[in-house]
């Protein structure tokens, strides 16, 4: 099983960024997926969750209305569209498989830095 | 959506035991038996060590054990080894497809 995030980088406050998580080694379309982030030197924070067909999504209060989680099961890919970015969104962003209420497989993470 | 509370640090000598607490509320830790624990080395992704409060994934040493009482879950590492020095994060399902992580605990092997 492999999860590989990409799309991170430096962006100015108020800007946008789209993260991608490419998944292999499992039947991607069978499982819910999650984004988790970790600000530098701090703990983990759950960000968003999406159902297997992509029809149901949930968000933490800190990103609701600014971030959108989506997926393309044909491409075995998970996405996180991040708009109106703020300095406190600076973090390493991880994608993870959600299997019965636990994140069991994780990617290596991609760093998003929001700064002018 | 407040983070679960963990002590910032914990330590023990090789061979000793260390226990880390994870305190939530009756809406998350107290309500659901979906508490998990993750080990994380610097610069690395988290690794699942305990799920559903007490269960260990294949390959995780039985030195790692989990428990829960009321709104507080705990992770115990018995027979501490140098390789156990890492950050540990708890996680709880909070209903409605939402989750909470703990504030994280740095374990030091003296």
Interface residues (C-beta under 8 A of the other chain):
Chain A: X32 X34 X36 X42 X43 X44 X45 X46 X49 X51 X56 X58 X60 X61 X62 X94 X100 X101 X102 X103 X104 X106 X107 X108 X109
Chain B: X1 X3 X6 X32 X34 X36 X38 X44 X45 X46 X47 X48 X51 X52 X57 X89 X91 X93 X96 X97 X98 X99 X100 X101 X102 X103 X104
